[in-house]
């Protein structure tokens, strides 16, 4: 039986790369969303300051990331040998989902823009 700390350490070592991936995707997504929104709503439209939303998203993403090792400990009842084999799959699924959430504003703006072009 492995100690629960083994799972926590495994997850926490990967927190920085997770955040870096989301940072890069978030910056690119934000630039793309701003560009598309400018085309939809016009360049003179004030979209506000995105700082609050960015900080909120970063905190929420890290809270959800922490749920990764918390739920692993709950599923394994503290015996992390039971979940060790699926840990990397859960991490990858969470990363892909987080990237999808981060890119979703671009997709929404693209759909709105396409609808306007088709009118």
N, CA, C and O atoms as CSV, one atom per row, in Angstrom:
chain,resi,resn,atom,element,x,y,z
A,1,UNK,N,N,0.847,-1.190,0.000
A,1,UNK,CA,C,0.000,0.000,0.000
A,1,UNK,C,C,0.880,1.236,0.000
A,1,UNK,O,O,1.744,1.400,0.861
A,2,UNK,N,N,0.651,2.100,-0.973
A,2,UNK,CA,C,1.396,3.355,-1.025
A,2,UNK,C,C,0.707,4.398,-0.174
A,2,UNK,O,O,-0.505,4.357,0.038
A,3,UNK,N,N,1.491,5.317,0.299
A,3,UNK,CA,C,0.931,6.402,1.110
A,3,UNK,C,C,0.171,7.383,0.221
A,3,UNK,O,O,0.495,7.541,-0.956
A,4,UNK,N,N,-0.835,8.035,0.784
A,4,UNK,CA,C,-1.590,9.032,0.007
A,4,UNK,C,C,-0.703,10.162,-0.506
A,4,UNK,O,O,-1.002,10.750,-1.546
A,5,UNK,N,N,0.369,10.473,0.194
A,5,UNK,CA,C,1.246,11.562,-0.240
A,5,UNK,C,C,1.868,11.294,-1.601
A,5,UNK,O,O,2.210,12.231,-2.322
A,6,UNK,N,N,2.018,10.026,-1.958
A,6,UNK,CA,C,2.586,9.705,-3.272
A,6,UNK,C,C,1.706,10.255,-4.405
A,6,UNK,O,O,2.214,10.798,-5.386
A,7,UNK,N,N,0.408,10.111,-4.259
A,7,UNK,CA,C,-0.509,10.633,-5.275
A,7,UNK,C,C,-0.488,12.157,-5.286
A,7,UNK,O,O,-0.491,12.774,-6.351
A,8,UNK,N,N,-0.466,12.759,-4.107
A,8,UNK,CA,C,-0.456,14.222,-4.027
A,8,UNK,C,C,0.800,14.784,-4.682
A,8,UNK,O,O,0.730,15.751,-5.442
A,9,UNK,N,N,1.931,14.187,-4.392
A,9,UNK,CA,C,3.193,14.646,-4.994
A,9,UNK,C,C,3.150,14.468,-6.506
A,9,UNK,O,O,3.589,15.348,-7.246
A,10,UNK,N,N,2.622,13.331,-6.972
A,10,UNK,CA,C,2.539,13.083,-8.413
A,10,UNK,C,C,1.752,14.198,-9.086
A,10,UNK,O,O,2.185,14.738,-10.104
A,11,UNK,N,N,0.591,14.549,-8.521
A,11,UNK,CA,C,-0.248,15.597,-9.103
A,11,UNK,C,C,0.409,16.965,-8.999
A,11,UNK,O,O,0.384,17.735,-9.959
A,12,UNK,N,N,0.986,17.273,-7.872
A,12,UNK,CA,C,1.548,18.614,-7.674
A,12,UNK,C,C,2.780,18.868,-8.544
A,12,UNK,O,O,3.036,20.010,-8.925
A,13,UNK,N,N,3.527,17.846,-8.857
A,13,UNK,CA,C,4.674,18.009,-9.766
A,13,UNK,C,C,4.199,18.446,-11.152
A,13,UNK,O,O,4.906,19.160,-11.862
A,14,UNK,N,N,3.012,18.017,-11.523
A,14,UNK,CA,C,2.469,18.331,-12.851
A,14,UNK,C,C,1.623,19.602,-12.875
A,14,UNK,O,O,1.128,19.983,-13.936
A,15,UNK,N,N,1.447,20.257,-11.751
A,15,UNK,CA,C,0.626,21.476,-11.701
A,15,UNK,C,C,1.251,22.609,-12.526
A,15,UNK,O,O,0.543,23.295,-13.263
A,16,UNK,N,N,2.557,22.808,-12.409
A,16,UNK,CA,C,3.210,23.898,-13.156
A,16,UNK,C,C,3.104,23.673,-14.664
A,16,UNK,O,O,2.721,24.602,-15.374
A,17,UNK,N,N,3.425,22.481,-15.192
A,17,UNK,CA,C,3.229,22.286,-16.638
A,17,UNK,C,C,1.769,22.469,-17.068
A,17,UNK,O,O,1.506,23.026,-18.134
A,18,UNK,N,N,0.830,22.008,-16.257
A,18,UNK,CA,C,-0.596,22.192,-16.536
A,18,UNK,C,C,-0.911,23.675,-16.666
A,18,UNK,O,O,-1.567,24.097,-17.618
A,19,UNK,N,N,-0.439,24.465,-15.703
A,19,UNK,CA,C,-0.699,25.908,-15.733
A,19,UNK,C,C,-0.012,26.586,-16.913
A,19,UNK,O,O,-0.573,27.512,-17.499
A,20,UNK,N,N,1.178,26.146,-17.268
A,20,UNK,CA,C,1.875,26.739,-18.411
A,20,UNK,C,C,1.140,26.454,-19.720
A,20,UNK,O,O,1.030,27.327,-20.581
A,21,UNK,N,N,0.637,25.228,-19.862
A,21,UNK,CA,C,-0.130,24.897,-21.069
A,21,UNK,C,C,-1.376,25.776,-21.143
A,21,UNK,O,O,-1.683,26.337,-22.195
A,22,UNK,N,N,-2.095,25.895,-20.021
A,22,UNK,CA,C,-3.298,26.732,-20.025
A,22,UNK,C,C,-2.964,28.200,-20.243
A,22,UNK,O,O,-3.748,28.924,-20.855
A,23,UNK,N,N,-1.813,28.650,-19.751
A,23,UNK,CA,C,-1.403,30.036,-19.976
A,23,UNK,C,C,-1.206,30.300,-21.465
A,23,UNK,O,O,-1.719,31.285,-21.996
A,24,UNK,N,N,-0.469,29.429,-22.133
A,24,UNK,CA,C,-0.211,29.610,-23.564
A,24,UNK,C,C,-1.516,29.531,-24.353
A,24,UNK,O,O,-1.788,30.382,-25.200
A,25,UNK,N,N,-2.317,28.512,-24.073
A,25,UNK,CA,C,-3.595,28.361,-24.775
A,25,UNK,C,C,-4.506,29.554,-24.471
A,25,UNK,O,O,-5.198,30.053,-25.358
A,26,UNK,N,N,-4.501,30.005,-23.222
A,26,UNK,CA,C,-5.337,31.131,-22.830
A,26,UNK,C,C,-4.950,32.430,-23.516
A,26,UNK,O,O,-5.816,33.192,-23.946
A,27,UNK,N,N,-3.653,32.684,-23.621
A,27,UNK,CA,C,-3.192,33.908,-24.296
A,27,UNK,C,C,-3.578,33.860,-25.776
A,27,UNK,O,O,-4.114,34.827,-26.316
A,28,UNK,N,N,-3.304,32.732,-26.423
A,28,UNK,CA,C,-3.654,32.608,-27.846
A,28,UNK,C,C,-5.164,32.682,-28.053
A,28,UNK,O,O,-5.639,33.326,-28.988
A,29,UNK,N,N,-5.906,32.025,-27.180
A,29,UNK,CA,C,-7.358,32.059,-27.267
A,29,UNK,C,C,-7.898,33.466,-27.018
A,29,UNK,O,O,-8.817,33.915,-27.703
A,30,UNK,N,N,-7.328,34.151,-26.045
A,30,UNK,CA,C,-7.765,35.517,-25.745
A,30,UNK,C,C,-7.505,36.461,-26.905
A,30,UNK,O,O,-8.354,37.288,-27.237
A,31,UNK,N,N,-6.338,36.342,-27.524
A,31,UNK,CA,C,-6.030,37.182,-28.680
A,31,UNK,C,C,-6.970,36.888,-29.844
A,31,UNK,O,O,-7.463,37.802,-30.504
A,32,UNK,N,N,-7.212,35.603,-30.086
A,32,UNK,CA,C,-8.118,35.227,-31.176
A,32,UNK,C,C,-9.540,35.700,-30.884
A,32,UNK,O,O,-10.212,36.230,-31.769
A,33,UNK,N,N,-10.000,35.510,-29.650
A,33,UNK,CA,C,-11.360,35.928,-29.284
A,33,UNK,C,C,-11.512,37.439,-29.408
A,33,UNK,O,O,-12.537,37.922,-29.889
A,34,UNK,N,N,-10.502,38.185,-28.979
A,34,UNK,CA,C,-10.565,39.643,-29.078
A,34,UNK,C,C,-10.597,40.087,-30.538
A,34,UNK,O,O,-11.324,41.013,-30.897
A,35,UNK,N,N,-9.810,39.427,-31.369
A,35,UNK,CA,C,-9.785,39.768,-32.792
A,35,UNK,C,C,-11.133,39.486,-33.455
A,35,UNK,O,O,-11.648,40.310,-34.211
A,36,UNK,N,N,-11.689,38.327,-33.166
A,36,UNK,CA,C,-12.981,37.965,-33.763
A,36,UNK,C,C,-14.083,38.858,-33.205
A,36,UNK,O,O,-14.955,39.300,-33.953
A,37,UNK,N,N,-14.056,39.129,-31.905
A,37,UNK,CA,C,-15.072,40.000,-31.298
A,37,UNK,C,C,-14.999,41.399,-31.893
A,37,UNK,O,O,-16.029,42.048,-32.078
A,38,UNK,N,N,-13.788,41.870,-32.196
A,38,UNK,CA,C,-13.639,43.171,-32.837
A,38,UNK,C,C,-14.287,43.207,-34.204
A,38,UNK,O,O,-14.848,44.227,-34.603
A,39,UNK,N,N,-14.214,42.100,-34.923
A,39,UNK,CA,C,-14.851,42.027,-36.240
A,39,UNK,C,C,-16.378,41.947,-36.115
A,39,UNK,O,O,-17.108,42.477,-36.952
A,40,UNK,N,N,-16.841,41.281,-35.064
A,40,UNK,CA,C,-18.296,41.117,-34.887
A,40,UNK,C,C,-18.932,42.410,-34.395
A,40,UNK,O,O,-19.900,42.901,-34.975
A,41,UNK,N,N,-18.375,42.954,-33.318
A,41,UNK,CA,C,-19.011,44.082,-32.630
A,41,UNK,C,C,-18.446,45.438,-33.025
A,41,UNK,O,O,-18.989,46.473,-32.638
A,42,UNK,N,N,-17.368,45.442,-33.788
A,42,UNK,CA,C,-16.753,46.688,-34.217
A,42,UNK,C,C,-15.572,47.047,-33.335
A,42,UNK,O,O,-15.542,46.714,-32.150
A,43,UNK,N,N,-14.603,47.727,-33.923
A,43,UNK,CA,C,-13.383,48.040,-33.171
A,43,UNK,C,C,-13.586,49.076,-32.073
A,43,UNK,O,O,-12.762,49.166,-31.163
A,44,UNK,N,N,-14.649,49.851,-32.131
A,44,UNK,CA,C,-14.870,50.896,-31.133
A,44,UNK,C,C,-15.569,50.387,-29.883
A,44,UNK,O,O,-15.712,51.125,-28.908
A,45,UNK,N,N,-15.997,49.152,-29.903
A,45,UNK,CA,C,-16.730,48.589,-28.770
A,45,UNK,C,C,-15.778,48.334,-27.598
A,45,UNK,O,O,-14.726,47.720,-27.772
A,46,UNK,N,N,-16.147,48.801,-26.419
A,46,UNK,CA,C,-15.340,48.580,-25.219
A,46,UNK,C,C,-15.709,47.227,-24.628
A,46,UNK,O,O,-16.843,47.024,-24.194
A,47,UNK,N,N,-14.763,46.311,-24.612
A,47,UNK,CA,C,-15.006,44.968,-24.084
A,47,UNK,C,C,-14.679,44.870,-22.597
A,47,UNK,O,O,-14.849,43.811,-21.993
A,48,UNK,N,N,-14.219,45.947,-22.016
A,48,UNK,CA,C,-13.910,45.936,-20.584
A,48,UNK,C,C,-12.529,45.367,-20.294
A,48,UNK,O,O,-11.783,44.991,-21.197
A,49,UNK,N,N,-12.219,45.319,-19.019
A,49,UNK,CA,C,-10.935,44.806,-18.566
A,49,UNK,C,C,-11.072,43.326,-18.218
A,49,UNK,O,O,-11.861,42.972,-17.341
A,50,UNK,N,N,-10.320,42.459,-18.888
A,50,UNK,CA,C,-10.478,41.028,-18.657
A,50,UNK,C,C,-9.709,40.501,-17.434
A,50,UNK,O,O,-9.660,39.289,-17.225
A,51,UNK,N,N,-9.116,41.376,-16.633
A,51,UNK,CA,C,-8.279,40.925,-15.519
A,51,UNK,C,C,-9.069,40.092,-14.511
A,51,UNK,O,O,-8.605,39.030,-14.095
A,52,UNK,N,N,-10.259,40.558,-14.110
A,52,UNK,CA,C,-11.043,39.810,-13.127
A,52,UNK,C,C,-11.383,38.422,-13.643
A,52,UNK,O,O,-11.236,37.437,-12.919
A,53,UNK,N,N,-11.834,38.334,-14.882
A,53,UNK,CA,C,-12.205,37.039,-15.456
A,53,UNK,C,C,-10.990,36.120,-15.557
A,53,UNK,O,O,-11.104,34.916,-15.326
A,54,UNK,N,N,-9.845,36.669,-15.896
A,54,UNK,CA,C,-8.624,35.874,-16.013
A,54,UNK,C,C,-8.207,35.308,-14.665
A,54,UNK,O,O,-7.879,34.126,-14.557
A,55,UNK,N,N,-8.219,36.146,-13.643
A,55,UNK,CA,C,-7.851,35.680,-12.299
A,55,UNK,C,C,-8.864,34.644,-11.805
A,55,UNK,O,O,-8.480,33.618,-11.243
A,56,UNK,N,N,-10.149,34.909,-12.012
A,56,UNK,CA,C,-11.179,33.955,-11.597
A,56,UNK,C,C,-10.979,32.616,-12.294
A,56,UNK,O,O,-11.065,31.566,-11.658
A,57,UNK,N,N,-10.711,32.646,-13.596
A,57,UNK,CA,C,-10.512,31.405,-14.351
A,57,UNK,C,C,-9.291,30.648,-13.854
A,57,UNK,O,O,-9.333,29.425,-13.719
A,58,UNK,N,N,-8.206,31.359,-13.580
A,58,UNK,CA,C,-6.991,30.704,-13.089
A,58,UNK,C,C,-7.236,30.029,-11.739
A,58,UNK,O,O,-6.794,28.902,-11.518
A,59,UNK,N,N,-7.931,30.707,-10.849
A,59,UNK,CA,C,-8.238,30.124,-9.537
A,59,UNK,C,C,-9.162,28.915,-9.702
A,59,UNK,O,O,-8.951,27.882,-9.065
A,60,UNK,N,N,-10.182,29.039,-10.551
A,60,UNK,CA,C,-11.117,27.937,-10.767
A,60,UNK,C,C,-10.419,26.723,-11.386
A,60,UNK,O,O,-10.675,25.586,-10.991
A,61,UNK,N,N,-9.536,26.971,-12.357
A,61,UNK,CA,C,-8.817,25.874,-12.998
A,61,UNK,C,C,-7.927,25.149,-11.992
A,61,UNK,O,O,-7.836,23.922,-12.018
A,62,UNK,N,N,-7.274,25.893,-11.113
A,62,UNK,CA,C,-6.415,25.261,-10.114
A,62,UNK,C,C,-7.219,24.560,-9.031
A,62,UNK,O,O,-6.776,23.543,-8.496
A,63,UNK,N,N,-8.389,25.081,-8.699
A,63,UNK,CA,C,-9.271,24.377,-7.767
A,63,UNK,C,C,-9.688,23.031,-8.359
A,63,UNK,O,O,-9.631,22.004,-7.683
A,64,UNK,N,N,-10.108,23.044,-9.629
A,64,UNK,CA,C,-10.495,21.796,-10.292
A,64,UNK,C,C,-9.308,20.845,-10.416
A,64,UNK,O,O,-9.472,19.631,-10.299
A,65,UNK,N,N,-8.120,21.386,-10.651
A,65,UNK,CA,C,-6.924,20.542,-10.717
A,65,UNK,C,C,-6.704,19.840,-9.379
A,65,UNK,O,O,-6.368,18.656,-9.347
A,66,UNK,N,N,-6.889,20.558,-8.283
A,66,UNK,CA,C,-6.725,19.973,-6.952
A,66,UNK,C,C,-7.731,18.846,-6.731
A,66,UNK,O,O,-7.442,17.886,-6.017
A,67,UNK,N,N,-8.894,18.959,-7.332
A,67,UNK,CA,C,-9.872,17.880,-7.225
A,67,UNK,C,C,-9.358,16.580,-7.831
A,67,UNK,O,O,-9.854,15.503,-7.499
A,68,UNK,N,N,-8.365,16.670,-8.722
A,68,UNK,CA,C,-7.770,15.467,-9.305
A,68,UNK,C,C,-7.192,14.552,-8.242
A,68,UNK,O,O,-7.533,13.370,-8.188
A,69,UNK,N,N,-6.322,15.084,-7.398
A,69,UNK,CA,C,-5.736,14.206,-6.372
A,69,UNK,C,C,-6.686,13.947,-5.218
A,69,UNK,O,O,-6.593,12.908,-4.564
A,70,UNK,N,N,-7.605,14.879,-4.954
A,70,UNK,CA,C,-8.583,14.633,-3.885
A,70,UNK,C,C,-9.498,13.469,-4.269
A,70,UNK,O,O,-9.726,12.563,-3.468
A,71,UNK,N,N,-10.019,13.497,-5.494
A,71,UNK,CA,C,-10.901,12.405,-5.909
A,71,UNK,C,C,-10.141,11.087,-6.037
A,71,UNK,O,O,-10.694,10.019,-5.771
A,72,UNK,N,N,-8.886,11.161,-6.440
A,72,UNK,CA,C,-8.092,9.926,-6.507
A,72,UNK,C,C,-7.973,9.298,-5.122
A,72,UNK,O,O,-8.130,8.086,-4.976
A,73,UNK,N,N,-7.704,10.096,-4.128
A,73,UNK,CA,C,-7.596,9.574,-2.762
A,73,UNK,C,C,-8.932,9.013,-2.286
A,73,UNK,O,O,-8.972,7.999,-1.589
A,74,UNK,N,N,-10.019,9.671,-2.660
A,74,UNK,CA,C,-11.338,9.167,-2.257
A,74,UNK,C,C,-11.681,7.853,-2.954
A,74,UNK,O,O,-12.201,6.932,-2.325
A,75,UNK,N,N,-11.388,7.765,-4.265
A,75,UNK,CA,C,-11.667,6.530,-5.004
A,75,UNK,C,C,-10.836,5.372,-4.479
A,75,UNK,O,O,-11.307,4.236,-4.417
A,76,UNK,N,N,-9.605,5.662,-4.104
A,76,UNK,CA,C,-8.684,4.601,-3.683
A,76,UNK,C,C,-8.782,4.295,-2.200
A,76,UNK,O,O,-8.135,3.366,-1.717
A,77,UNK,N,N,-9.579,5.059,-1.471
A,77,UNK,CA,C,-9.666,4.916,-0.018
A,77,UNK,C,C,-8.281,5.018,0.605
A,77,UNK,O,O,-7.982,4.340,1.588
A,78,UNK,N,N,-7.440,5.869,0.030
A,78,UNK,CA,C,-6.095,6.109,0.555
A,78,UNK,C,C,-5.035,5.179,0.012
A,78,UNK,O,O,-3.845,5.451,0.172
A,79,UNK,N,N,-5.431,4.075,-0.634
A,79,UNK,CA,C,-4.464,3.126,-1.203
A,79,UNK,C,C,-4.231,3.498,-2.667
A,79,UNK,O,O,-4.967,3.059,-3.550
A,80,UNK,N,N,-3.222,4.295,-2.913
A,80,UNK,CA,C,-3.016,4.840,-4.260
A,80,UNK,C,C,-2.489,3.817,-5.258
A,80,UNK,O,O,-2.369,4.134,-6.441
A,81,UNK,N,N,-2.174,2.609,-4.825
A,81,UNK,CA,C,-1.781,1.576,-5.792
A,81,UNK,C,C,-2.973,1.182,-6.665
A,81,UNK,O,O,-2.794,0.690,-7.780
A,82,UNK,N,N,-4.187,1.398,-6.158
A,82,UNK,CA,C,-5.394,1.063,-6.928
A,82,UNK,C,C,-5.625,2.023,-8.097
A,82,UNK,O,O,-6.221,1.639,-9.103
A,83,UNK,N,N,-5.167,3.239,-7.974
A,83,UNK,CA,C,-5.440,4.255,-9.000
A,83,UNK,C,C,-4.193,4.677,-9.772
A,83,UNK,O,O,-4.274,5.502,-10.683
A,84,UNK,N,N,-3.067,4.126,-9.418
A,84,UNK,CA,C,-1.804,4.535,-10.033
A,84,UNK,C,C,-1.801,4.346,-11.551
A,84,UNK,O,O,-1.250,5.173,-12.277
A,85,UNK,N,N,-2.407,3.272,-12.028
A,85,UNK,CA,C,-2.386,2.976,-13.463
A,85,UNK,C,C,-3.247,3.945,-14.271
A,85,UNK,O,O,-2.958,4.188,-15.443
A,86,UNK,N,N,-4.282,4.495,-13.678
A,86,UNK,CA,C,-5.182,5.388,-14.419
A,86,UNK,C,C,-4.882,6.865,-14.181
A,86,UNK,O,O,-5.504,7.728,-14.799
A,87,UNK,N,N,-3.958,7.157,-13.314
A,87,UNK,CA,C,-3.656,8.547,-12.928
A,87,UNK,C,C,-3.289,9.404,-14.134
A,87,UNK,O,O,-3.810,10.510,-14.282
A,88,UNK,N,N,-2.407,8.918,-14.994
A,88,UNK,CA,C,-1.983,9.741,-16.135
A,88,UNK,C,C,-3.116,9.930,-17.141
A,88,UNK,O,O,-3.183,10.962,-17.808
A,89,UNK,N,N,-4.007,8.942,-17.257
A,89,UNK,CA,C,-5.158,9.092,-18.158
A,89,UNK,C,C,-6.117,10.154,-17.634
A,89,UNK,O,O,-6.660,10.939,-18.411
A,90,UNK,N,N,-6.326,10.180,-16.334
A,90,UNK,CA,C,-7.198,11.185,-15.727
A,90,UNK,C,C,-6.583,12.573,-15.894
A,90,UNK,O,O,-7.286,13.538,-16.196
A,91,UNK,N,N,-5.267,12.668,-15.696
A,91,UNK,CA,C,-4.573,13.946,-15.885
A,91,UNK,C,C,-4.748,14.430,-17.323
A,91,UNK,O,O,-5.094,15.589,-17.548
A,92,UNK,N,N,-4.514,13.558,-18.288
A,92,UNK,CA,C,-4.628,13.935,-19.699
A,92,UNK,C,C,-6.060,14.337,-20.050
A,92,UNK,O,O,-6.267,15.310,-20.775
A,93,UNK,N,N,-7.047,13.599,-19.545
A,93,UNK,CA,C,-8.446,13.948,-19.799
A,93,UNK,C,C,-8.774,15.322,-19.212
A,93,UNK,O,O,-9.470,16.119,-19.841
A,94,UNK,N,N,-8.278,15.592,-18.022
A,94,UNK,CA,C,-8.507,16.901,-17.406
A,94,UNK,C,C,-7.831,18.019,-18.172
A,94,UNK,O,O,-8.384,19.111,-18.308
A,95,UNK,N,N,-6.627,17.748,-18.678
A,95,UNK,CA,C,-5.908,18.757,-19.463
A,95,UNK,C,C,-6.654,19.056,-20.765
A,95,UNK,O,O,-6.819,20.218,-21.138
A,96,UNK,N,N,-7.100,18.015,-21.446
A,96,UNK,CA,C,-7.840,18.212,-22.700
A,96,UNK,C,C,-9.140,18.974,-22.434
A,96,UNK,O,O,-9.494,19.879,-23.191
A,97,UNK,N,N,-9.849,18.616,-21.369
A,97,UNK,CA,C,-11.080,19.326,-21.026
A,97,UNK,C,C,-10.787,20.788,-20.701
A,97,UNK,O,O,-11.533,21.672,-21.122
A,98,UNK,N,N,-9.720,21.056,-19.964
A,98,UNK,CA,C,-9.351,22.433,-19.608
A,98,UNK,C,C,-8.988,23.245,-20.839
A,98,UNK,O,O,-9.335,24.423,-20.933
A,99,UNK,N,N,-8.299,22.629,-21.773
A,99,UNK,CA,C,-7.969,23.316,-23.026
A,99,UNK,C,C,-9.249,23.628,-23.802
A,99,UNK,O,O,-9.388,24.715,-24.361
A,100,UNK,N,N,-10.175,22.680,-23.834
A,100,UNK,CA,C,-11.437,22.896,-24.542
A,100,UNK,C,C,-12.224,24.047,-23.916
A,100,UNK,O,O,-12.796,24.869,-24.633
A,101,UNK,N,N,-12.255,24.108,-22.598
A,101,UNK,CA,C,-12.954,25.203,-21.918
A,101,UNK,C,C,-12.267,26.532,-22.220
A,101,UNK,O,O,-12.931,27.549,-22.419
A,102,UNK,N,N,-10.950,26.519,-22.254
A,102,UNK,CA,C,-10.185,27.738,-22.503
A,102,UNK,C,C,-10.410,28.256,-23.924
A,102,UNK,O,O,-10.434,29.467,-24.142
A,103,UNK,N,N,-10.574,27.367,-24.873
A,103,UNK,CA,C,-10.756,27.745,-26.275
A,103,UNK,C,C,-12.224,28.022,-26.605
A,103,UNK,O,O,-12.517,28.574,-27.665
A,104,UNK,N,N,-13.135,27.655,-25.733
A,104,UNK,CA,C,-14.566,27.767,-26.043
A,104,UNK,C,C,-15.038,29.178,-26.421
A,104,UNK,O,O,-15.919,29.290,-27.273
A,105,UNK,N,N,-14.500,30.267,-25.832
A,105,UNK,CA,C,-14.944,31.590,-26.302
A,105,UNK,C,C,-14.644,31.823,-27.785
A,105,UNK,O,O,-15.429,32.463,-28.485
A,106,UNK,N,N,-13.533,31.316,-28.254
A,106,UNK,CA,C,-13.190,31.480,-29.671
A,106,UNK,C,C,-14.220,30.756,-30.531
A,106,UNK,O,O,-14.664,31.274,-31.556
A,107,UNK,N,N,-14.589,29.572,-30.111
A,107,UNK,CA,C,-15.563,28.792,-30.871
A,107,UNK,C,C,-16.917,29.510,-30.890
A,107,UNK,O,O,-17.572,29.581,-31.930
A,108,UNK,N,N,-17.326,30.034,-29.750
A,108,UNK,CA,C,-18.595,30.767,-29.678
A,108,UNK,C,C,-18.554,31.987,-30.598
A,108,UNK,O,O,-19.492,32.219,-31.360
A,109,UNK,N,N,-17.480,32.764,-30.533
A,109,UNK,CA,C,-17.375,33.947,-31.391
A,109,UNK,C,C,-17.326,33.569,-32.869
A,109,UNK,O,O,-17.881,34.282,-33.706
A,110,UNK,N,N,-16.672,32.461,-33.199
A,110,UNK,CA,C,-16.634,32.019,-34.595
A,110,UNK,C,C,-18.033,31.651,-35.090
A,110,UNK,O,O,-18.393,31.967,-36.224
A,111,UNK,N,N,-18.811,30.993,-34.254
A,111,UNK,CA,C,-20.178,30.633,-34.629
A,111,UNK,C,C,-21.016,31.896,-34.839
A,111,UNK,O,O,-21.765,31.990,-35.811
A,112,UNK,N,N,-20.891,32.861,-33.933
A,112,UNK,CA,C,-21.634,34.128,-34.071
A,112,UNK,C,C,-21.219,34.846,-35.348
A,112,UNK,O,O,-22.063,35.351,-36.089
A,113,UNK,N,N,-19.922,34.887,-35.599
A,113,UNK,CA,C,-19.410,35.564,-36.786
A,113,UNK,C,C,-19.915,34.863,-38.061
A,113,UNK,O,O,-20.325,35.523,-39.015
A,114,UNK,N,N,-19.882,33.537,-38.065
A,114,UNK,CA,C,-20.342,32.786,-39.238
A,114,UNK,C,C,-21.833,33.029,-39.481
A,114,UNK,O,O,-22.257,33.179,-40.627
A,115,UNK,N,N,-22.623,33.070,-38.417
A,115,UNK,CA,C,-24.055,33.349,-38.567
A,115,UNK,C,C,-24.288,34.724,-39.163
A,115,UNK,O,O,-25.167,34.900,-40.006
A,116,UNK,N,N,-23.502,35.699,-38.727
A,116,UNK,CA,C,-23.650,37.062,-39.270
A,116,UNK,C,C,-23.240,37.129,-40.736
A,116,UNK,O,O,-23.849,37.853,-41.524
A,117,UNK,N,N,-22.215,36.380,-41.096
A,117,UNK,CA,C,-21.764,36.381,-42.491
A,117,UNK,C,C,-22.783,35.706,-43.417
A,117,UNK,O,O,-22.922,36.076,-44.583
A,118,UNK,N,N,-23.483,34.721,-42.880
A,118,UNK,CA,C,-24.466,33.990,-43.702
A,118,UNK,C,C,-25.770,34.750,-43.889
A,118,UNK,O,O,-26.583,34.368,-44.731
A,119,UNK,N,N,-25.991,35.810,-43.131
A,119,UNK,CA,C,-27.214,36.588,-43.271
A,119,UNK,C,C,-27.216,37.433,-44.513
A,119,UNK,O,O,-28.184,38.149,-44.771
